[in-house]
Amino acid sequence: MPWDVREHAGRHYAVAFHYALHDDAWSVELREAAPVPATGGTHATVTHLPGAAFLTTLVPDEDPAAEPTVRVHSPEEHVVPYEIRRRCTEQAADQVEHCRKARR
């Protein structure tokens, strides 16, 4: 599962991508990211790992009639900076365009 980590005001957020087989859709998820636990390695390229998703955009790629949907998973309140949310929306829109082009 690839992810893109962004920092805003000292907090880190990840936009993660994976294929949700049970939904026949690409999943673009907004998650808070946490620092990688120290393991003694000196050349770590990954500094943060995505946590649990709290906002998911599902982008169907099999059914041409299916529309993308957004799911909110949040038992607690999440305050997300506008720029982080905007970037997540842009990445979801790019995935929608990619899947629609593939169906043509």
C-alpha positions in Angstrom: 0.0 0.0 0.0 1.8 3.2 -1.1 1.2 6.4 0.8 2.0 10.1 0.6 2.9 11.8 3.9 2.4 15.6 4.4 3.2 17.6 7.4 1.1 20.6 8.7 1.8 22.5 11.9 3.8 19.6 13.4 1.2 16.9 12.6 1.6 14.4 9.8 -1.1 13.0 7.6 -0.9 10.2 5.0 -3.0 9.7 1.9 -2.8 5.9 1.3 -3.9 4.0 -1.8 -4.9 0.3 -2.1 -7.4 -1.8 -4.0 -10.5 -2.7 -2.0 -11.3 -6.0 -3.5 -14.7 -6.4 -1.7 -15.8 -3.0 -3.1 -14.3 -3.5 -6.6 -12.8 -0.1 -6.2 -9.6 1.8 -5.5 -9.5 3.2 -2.0 -7.9 6.6 -1.4 -7.7 7.1 2.4 -6.8 10.0 4.6 -5.1 8.9 7.7 -3.0 10.5 10.5 0.6 9.4 10.4 2.8 8.4 13.3 6.6 8.4 13.5 8.3 5.1 12.7 9.4 3.5 16.0 13.2 3.6 16.5 14.7 0.3 15.6 18.4 1.2 15.6 18.7 1.6 11.8 20.5 4.7 10.6 19.3 5.0 7.0 15.5 4.9 7.3 13.8 6.3 4.3 10.3 5.9 5.8 9.8 8.3 8.7 6.1 8.0 9.3 3.5 5.3 8.9 -0.2 5.8 8.2 -2.6 5.0 11.0 -6.3 4.1 10.8 -8.3 5.7 8.0 -10.8 8.3 8.9 -11.8 9.4 5.4 -12.0 7.1 2.5 -12.9 7.8 -1.2 -13.9 4.6 -3.1 -13.3 4.8 -6.8 -15.0 2.0 -8.7 -13.1 0.6 -11.7 -15.2 -2.3 -12.8 -18.7 -1.0 -13.1 -19.0 2.0 -15.5 -22.3 3.1 -13.8 -20.9 3.1 -10.3 -20.0 6.6 -8.9 -17.2 7.3 -6.4 -18.3 7.5 -2.8 -16.8 9.0 0.4 -17.0 7.2 3.7 -16.2 8.9 7.0 -14.9 6.6 9.7 -14.6 8.6 12.9 -15.7 7.6 16.4 -13.9 10.8 17.5 -13.6 14.3 16.0 -10.7 14.9 13.5 -9.6 18.4 12.7 -8.0 18.4 9.3 -6.2 21.4 7.8 -7.7 22.6 4.6 -4.5 22.1 2.6 -4.3 18.5 3.7 -7.9 17.8 2.8 -7.5 19.6 -0.5 -4.5 17.4 -1.4 -6.4 14.3 -0.6 -9.4 15.4 -2.7 -7.0 16.1 -5.6 -5.5 12.7 -5.4 -8.9 11.1 -5.3 -10.0 13.1 -8.3 -6.8 11.9 -10.2 -7.7 8.3 -9.3 -11.3 8.9 -10.6 -9.9 10.3 -13.9 -7.5 7.4 -14.2 -10.2 4.8 -13.7 -12.6 6.5 -16.1 -9.9 6.7 -18.9 -9.2 3.0 -18.4 -12.8 2.1 -19.0 -13.0 4.0 -22.4 
